[in-house]
């Protein structure tokens, strides 16, 4: 089961990568769906199970949820960064995500900077 998240999300920076709350929410939903999918659940049942799981972990929290375009961009940037970590070249990332080469470098640099700041603040 995903860990319980203790801090509410905050839209402190419009350019911040995928927030910890959103990552946690994805993990909670993924766990819930994986558990229910083995039972040949209907799409409606899967959706209900996901909502129950999110509410069980995050119920009562005040969290910021970005609008669709911002969320899609954050998810794309996170996927691009993970592909970069896995070894895809800059050119492969440009082709896969249909963004400019400079934008790929910007996304990677922002992710690396965020990871350094997060590790520094958490004491890792």
C-alpha positions in Angstrom: 0.0 0.0 0.0 1.3 3.5 -0.8 2.6 5.5 2.1 0.3 8.0 3.8 1.0 11.6 2.7 1.1 14.1 5.6 1.4 17.5 3.9 -1.3 19.1 1.8 -0.4 20.2 -1.8 0.4 23.8 -2.4 0.5 25.7 -5.7 3.6 27.6 -4.6 5.1 27.6 -8.0 3.3 27.3 -11.3 6.5 25.8 -12.9 7.0 23.2 -10.2 7.1 19.6 -11.4 4.5 17.0 -10.4 3.7 17.7 -6.8 4.2 15.0 -4.1 0.5 15.0 -3.6 -0.2 14.2 -7.2 2.5 11.5 -7.2 0.9 10.0 -4.0 -2.5 10.2 -5.6 -1.3 8.3 -8.7 0.3 5.6 -6.5 -2.9 5.2 -4.5 -5.1 4.9 -7.6 -2.6 2.5 -9.2 -2.6 0.3 -6.2 -6.4 0.4 -6.0 -6.9 -0.4 -9.6 -4.3 -3.2 -9.6 -6.1 -4.8 -6.6 -9.5 -4.6 -8.3 -8.5 -5.4 -11.9 -7.8 -9.0 -10.9 -11.4 -9.4 -10.0 -12.5 -8.5 -13.6 -14.1 -5.3 -12.2 -16.2 -3.0 -14.4 -14.9 0.4 -15.3 -17.5 1.9 -12.9 -16.3 -0.4 -10.1 -12.6 0.5 -10.8 -13.5 4.2 -10.7 -15.4 3.8 -7.4 -12.5 1.8 -5.8 -10.0 4.5 -6.9 -12.1 7.3 -5.4 -12.5 5.4 -2.1 -8.8 4.7 -2.0 -7.9 8.4 -2.6 -10.4 9.5 0.0 -9.1 7.0 2.5 -5.6 8.3 2.3 -6.2 12.0 1.6 -9.6 12.6 3.0 -9.9 15.8 5.0 -6.8 17.4 3.4 -6.9 20.7 1.5 -5.0 19.9 -1.7 -4.3 21.9 -4.9 -5.3 20.1 -8.1 -4.0 21.6 -11.3 -6.2 22.1 -14.3 -6.1 19.6 -17.1 -3.5 21.2 -19.4 -1.1 21.9 -16.5 -1.5 18.4 -15.1 -1.0 16.8 -18.5 2.2 18.9 -19.0 3.5 17.9 -15.5 2.8 14.2 -16.3 4.5 14.5 -19.6 7.5 16.2 -18.1 7.8 13.5 -15.4 7.6 10.7 -18.0 10.2 12.5 -20.1 12.5 12.7 -17.1 12.0 9.1 -16.3 12.8 8.1 -19.9 16.0 10.3 -19.7 17.0 8.4 -16.5 16.4 5.1 -18.3 18.9 6.2 -21.0 16.9 7.7 -23.9 18.9 10.2 -25.8 17.9 13.9 -26.2 17.0 13.3 -29.8 14.9 10.2 -28.9 13.1 12.3 -26.2 12.5 15.1 -28.8 10.9 12.7 -31.2 8.9 10.8 -28.5 7.4 13.8 -26.8 7.3 16.2 -29.8 9.0 19.0 -28.1 12.1 21.1 -29.0 15.6 20.0 -28.0 16.0 23.1 -25.8 12.7 22.3 -24.0 13.9 18.8 -23.3 17.1 20.3 -21.7 14.9 22.7 -19.7 12.7 19.9 -18.4 15.6 17.8 -17.4 17.4 20.7 -15.7 14.2 21.7 -13.8 13.7 18.1 -12.6 17.3 17.8 -11.5 17.2 21.1 -9.6 13.9 20.1 -7.9 15.4 16.7 -6.9 18.5 18.5 -5.5 16.4 20.9 -3.5 14.1 18.2 -2.2 17.0 16.0 -1.1 18.7 19.0 0.5 15.6 20.0 2.4 14.8 16.5 3.6 18.3 15.9 4.9 19.1 13.1 2.4 
